[in-house]
Amino acid sequence: MTITVKLFATLKQYGSEIQEITVPEGTTVADVIKMLKIPESVPLLRIVNAVHVKPDYKLKDGDTLALFPPIAGGQ
C-alpha cells in the first residue's frame, strides 16, 4: 500500500518534506517512524488524515501521515 509522509520543522532532517512510500499491510505509525530512523527519544505529534493518532495506529492505503515536533509558545 502507498502512504504519504509529511515531515515538519526539525523533522525534515530525517527525509524529504513530503514523500510517498510503499509499506506492507498492517504497518503502524510507529513502524514508519522507525523506517525513517527518527530516534525514539524525539517527541512527536502524529497526525493521520487530520486526526491525532497513537503510535500503534494501523495505516491504510492512501493515508497521509504528518509528523510534527511538539509545538509550544505564547503566553
CNS distance restraints for C-alpha pairs under 8 A (distance, minus, plus):
assign (resid   1 and name CA) (resid  22 and name CA) 5.47 0.50 0.50
assign (resid   1 and name CA) (resid  23 and name CA) 5.55 0.50 0.50
assign (resid   1 and name CA) (resid  24 and name CA) 6.09 0.50 0.50
assign (resid   1 and name CA) (resid  25 and name CA) 6.49 0.50 0.50
assign (resid   1 and name CA) (resid  60 and name CA) 7.31 0.50 0.50
assign (resid   1 and name CA) (resid  61 and name CA) 4.84 0.50 0.50
assign (resid   1 and name CA) (resid  62 and name CA) 7.42 0.50 0.50
assign (resid   2 and name CA) (resid  20 and name CA) 6.62 0.50 0.50
assign (resid   2 and name CA) (resid  21 and name CA) 5.61 0.50 0.50
assign (resid   2 and name CA) (resid  22 and name CA) 4.41 0.50 0.50
assign (resid   2 and name CA) (resid  23 and name CA) 6.28 0.50 0.50
assign (resid   2 and name CA) (resid  61 and name CA) 5.41 0.50 0.50
assign (resid   2 and name CA) (resid  62 and name CA) 5.80 0.50 0.50
assign (resid   2 and name CA) (resid  63 and name CA) 7.77 0.50 0.50
assign (resid   3 and name CA) (resid  20 and name CA) 5.65 0.50 0.50
assign (resid   3 and name CA) (resid  21 and name CA) 5.61 0.50 0.50
assign (resid   3 and name CA) (resid  22 and name CA) 6.45 0.50 0.50
assign (resid   3 and name CA) (resid  23 and name CA) 7.50 0.50 0.50
assign (resid   3 and name CA) (resid  59 and name CA) 7.98 0.50 0.50
assign (resid   3 and name CA) (resid  60 and name CA) 7.60 0.50 0.50
assign (resid   3 and name CA) (resid  61 and name CA) 6.01 0.50 0.50
assign (resid   3 and name CA) (resid  62 and name CA) 5.00 0.50 0.50
assign (resid   3 and name CA) (resid  63 and name CA) 5.10 0.50 0.50
assign (resid   3 and name CA) (resid  64 and name CA) 5.84 0.50 0.50
assign (resid   3 and name CA) (resid  65 and name CA) 7.41 0.50 0.50
assign (resid   4 and name CA) (resid  18 and name CA) 7.00 0.50 0.50
assign (resid   4 and name CA) (resid  19 and name CA) 5.66 0.50 0.50
assign (resid   4 and name CA) (resid  20 and name CA) 4.41 0.50 0.50
assign (resid   4 and name CA) (resid  21 and name CA) 6.37 0.50 0.50
assign (resid   4 and name CA) (resid  62 and name CA) 7.11 0.50 0.50
assign (resid   4 and name CA) (resid  63 and name CA) 6.38 0.50 0.50
assign (resid   4 and name CA) (resid  64 and name CA) 4.63 0.50 0.50
assign (resid   4 and name CA) (resid  65 and name CA) 6.13 0.50 0.50
assign (resid   5 and name CA) (resid  17 and name CA) 7.90 0.50 0.50
assign (resid   5 and name CA) (resid  18 and name CA) 5.74 0.50 0.50
assign (resid   5 and name CA) (resid  19 and name CA) 5.30 0.50 0.50
assign (resid   5 and name CA) (resid  20 and name CA) 6.22 0.50 0.50
assign (resid   5 and name CA) (resid  21 and name CA) 7.43 0.50 0.50
assign (resid   5 and name CA) (resid  64 and name CA) 5.86 0.50 0.50
assign (resid   5 and name CA) (resid  65 and name CA) 4.82 0.50 0.50
assign (resid   5 and name CA) (resid  66 and name CA) 5.81 0.50 0.50
assign (resid   5 and name CA) (resid  67 and name CA) 7.70 0.50 0.50
assign (resid   6 and name CA) (resid  16 and name CA) 7.91 0.50 0.50
assign (resid   6 and name CA) (resid  17 and name CA) 5.49 0.50 0.50
assign (resid   6 and name CA) (resid  18 and name CA) 4.53 0.50 0.50
assign (resid   6 and name CA) (resid  19 and name CA) 6.58 0.50 0.50
assign (resid   6 and name CA) (resid  64 and name CA) 7.47 0.50 0.50
assign (resid   6 and name CA) (resid  65 and name CA) 6.21 0.50 0.50
assign (resid   6 and name CA) (resid  66 and name CA) 4.60 0.50 0.50
assign (resid   6 and name CA) (resid  67 and name CA) 6.25 0.50 0.50
assign (resid   7 and name CA) (resid  11 and name CA) 5.53 0.50 0.50
assign (resid   7 and name CA) (resid  12 and name CA) 5.36 0.50 0.50
assign (resid   7 and name CA) (resid  15 and name CA) 7.48 0.50 0.50
assign (resid   7 and name CA) (resid  16 and name CA) 7.19 0.50 0.50
assign (resid   7 and name CA) (resid  17 and name CA) 4.89 0.50 0.50
assign (resid   7 and name CA) (resid  18 and name CA) 6.52 0.50 0.50
assign (resid   7 and name CA) (resid  66 and name CA) 6.09 0.50 0.50
assign (resid   7 and name CA) (resid  67 and name CA) 5.21 0.50 0.50
assign (resid   7 and name CA) (resid  68 and name CA) 6.56 0.50 0.50
assign (resid   8 and name CA) (resid  12 and name CA) 5.87 0.50 0.50
assign (resid   8 and name CA) (resid  17 and name CA) 6.67 0.50 0.50
assign (resid   8 and name CA) (resid  66 and name CA) 7.65 0.50 0.50
assign (resid   8 and name CA) (resid  67 and name CA) 6.32 0.50 0.50
assign (resid   8 and name CA) (resid  68 and name CA) 5.28 0.50 0.50
assign (resid   8 and name CA) (resid  69 and name CA) 7.34 0.50 0.50
assign (resid   9 and name CA) (resid  68 and name CA) 6.98 0.50 0.50
assign (resid   9 and name CA) (resid  69 and name CA) 7.07 0.50 0.50
assign (resid  10 and name CA) (resid  69 and name CA) 7.04 0.50 0.50
assign (resid  11 and name CA) (resid  15 and name CA) 7.74 0.50 0.50
assign (resid  11 and name CA) (resid  67 and name CA) 7.53 0.50 0.50
assign (resid  11 and name CA) (resid  68 and name CA) 6.99 0.50 0.50
assign (resid  11 and name CA) (resid  69 and name CA) 6.95 0.50 0.50
assign (resid  12 and name CA) (resid  16 and name CA) 6.19 0.50 0.50
assign (resid  12 and name CA) (resid  17 and name CA) 5.64 0.50 0.50
assign (resid  14 and name CA) (resid  36 and name CA) 6.18 0.50 0.50
assign (resid  14 and name CA) (resid  37 and name CA) 6.91 0.50 0.50
assign (resid  14 and name CA) (resid  38 and name CA) 6.55 0.50 0.50
assign (resid  15 and name CA) (resid  36 and name CA) 7.13 0.50 0.50
assign (resid  23 and name CA) (resid  27 and name CA) 6.52 0.50 0.50
assign (resid  25 and name CA) (resid  59 and name CA) 7.83 0.50 0.50
assign (resid  25 and name CA) (resid  60 and name CA) 7.47 0.50 0.50
assign (resid  26 and name CA) (resid  58 and name CA) 5.71 0.50 0.50
assign (resid  26 and name CA) (resid  59 and name CA) 6.78 0.50 0.50
assign (resid  26 and name CA) (resid  60 and name CA) 7.94 0.50 0.50
assign (resid  27 and name CA) (resid  31 and name CA) 6.06 0.50 0.50
assign (resid  27 and name CA) (resid  32 and name CA) 7.33 0.50 0.50
assign (resid  27 and name CA) (resid  58 and name CA) 5.67 0.50 0.50
assign (resid  27 and name CA) (resid  59 and name CA) 5.89 0.50 0.50
assign (resid  28 and name CA) (resid  32 and name CA) 6.61 0.50 0.50
assign (resid  28 and name CA) (resid  55 and name CA) 6.75 0.50 0.50
assign (resid  28 and name CA) (resid  56 and name CA) 5.43 0.50 0.50
assign (resid  28 and name CA) (resid  57 and name CA) 5.30 0.50 0.50
assign (resid  28 and name CA) (resid  58 and name CA) 4.30 0.50 0.50
assign (resid  28 and name CA) (resid  59 and name CA) 5.63 0.50 0.50
assign (resid  29 and name CA) (resid  33 and name CA) 6.34 0.50 0.50
assign (resid  29 and name CA) (resid  46 and name CA) 7.74 0.50 0.50
assign (resid  29 and name CA) (resid  54 and name CA) 7.64 0.50 0.50
assign (resid  29 and name CA) (resid  55 and name CA) 5.06 0.50 0.50
assign (resid  29 and name CA) (resid  56 and name CA) 6.14 0.50 0.50
assign (resid  29 and name CA) (resid  57 and name CA) 5.79 0.50 0.50
assign (resid  29 and name CA) (resid  58 and name CA) 6.61 0.50 0.50
assign (resid  29 and name CA) (resid  59 and name CA) 6.74 0.50 0.50
assign (resid  29 and name CA) (resid  65 and name CA) 7.75 0.50 0.50
assign (resid  30 and name CA) (resid  34 and name CA) 6.26 0.50 0.50
assign (resid  30 and name CA) (resid  55 and name CA) 4.77 0.50 0.50
assign (resid  30 and name CA) (resid  56 and name CA) 6.20 0.50 0.50
assign (resid  30 and name CA) (resid  57 and name CA) 7.96 0.50 0.50
assign (resid  31 and name CA) (resid  35 and name CA) 6.22 0.50 0.50
assign (resid  32 and name CA) (resid  36 and name CA) 6.22 0.50 0.50
assign (resid  33 and name CA) (resid  37 and name CA) 6.40 0.50 0.50
assign (resid  33 and name CA) (resid  38 and name CA) 5.73 0.50 0.50
assign (resid  34 and name CA) (resid  38 and name CA) 6.07 0.50 0.50
assign (resid  34 and name CA) (resid  39 and name CA) 7.55 0.50 0.50
assign (resid  38 and name CA) (resid  42 and name CA) 6.99 0.50 0.50
assign (resid  42 and name CA) (resid  69 and name CA) 7.85 0.50 0.50
assign (resid  43 and name CA) (resid  69 and name CA) 6.20 0.50 0.50
assign (resid  43 and name CA) (resid  70 and name CA) 6.61 0.50 0.50
assign (resid  44 and name CA) (resid  67 and name CA) 6.43 0.50 0.50
assign (resid  44 and name CA) (resid  68 and name CA) 5.63 0.50 0.50
assign (resid  44 and name CA) (resid  69 and name CA) 4.88 0.50 0.50
assign (resid  44 and name CA) (resid  70 and name CA) 6.01 0.50 0.50
assign (resid  45 and name CA) (resid  52 and name CA) 7.36 0.50 0.50
assign (resid  45 and name CA) (resid  67 and name CA) 5.75 0.50 0.50
assign (resid  45 and name CA) (resid  68 and name CA) 5.03 0.50 0.50
assign (resid  45 and name CA) (resid  69 and name CA) 6.08 0.50 0.50
assign (resid  45 and name CA) (resid  70 and name CA) 6.17 0.50 0.50
assign (resid  46 and name CA) (resid  52 and name CA) 5.77 0.50 0.50
assign (resid  46 and name CA) (resid  53 and name CA) 5.81 0.50 0.50
assign (resid  46 and name CA) (resid  54 and name CA) 7.05 0.50 0.50
assign (resid  46 and name CA) (resid  55 and name CA) 7.47 0.50 0.50
assign (resid  46 and name CA) (resid  65 and name CA) 7.07 0.50 0.50
assign (resid  46 and name CA) (resid  66 and name CA) 6.12 0.50 0.50
assign (resid  46 and name CA) (resid  67 and name CA) 5.08 0.50 0.50
assign (resid  46 and name CA) (resid  68 and name CA) 6.79 0.50 0.50
assign (resid  47 and name CA) (resid  51 and name CA) 5.22 0.50 0.50
assign (resid  47 and name CA) (resid  52 and name CA) 4.42 0.50 0.50
assign (resid  47 and name CA) (resid  53 and name CA) 5.86 0.50 0.50
assign (resid  47 and name CA) (resid  65 and name CA) 5.73 0.50 0.50
assign (resid  47 and name CA) (resid  66 and name CA) 5.07 0.50 0.50
assign (resid  47 and name CA) (resid  67 and name CA) 6.44 0.50 0.50
assign (resid  48 and name CA) (resid  52 and name CA) 6.41 0.50 0.50
assign (resid  48 and name CA) (resid  53 and name CA) 6.58 0.50 0.50
assign (resid  48 and name CA) (resid  63 and name CA) 6.63 0.50 0.50
assign (resid  48 and name CA) (resid  64 and name CA) 5.53 0.50 0.50
assign (resid  48 and name CA) (resid  65 and name CA) 4.57 0.50 0.50
assign (resid  48 and name CA) (resid  66 and name CA) 6.30 0.50 0.50
assign (resid  49 and name CA) (resid  63 and name CA) 6.31 0.50 0.50
assign (resid  49 and name CA) (resid  64 and name CA) 5.41 0.50 0.50
assign (resid  49 and name CA) (resid  65 and name CA) 6.74 0.50 0.50
assign (resid  53 and name CA) (resid  57 and name CA) 6.30 0.50 0.50
assign (resid  59 and name CA) (resid  63 and name CA) 6.48 0.50 0.50
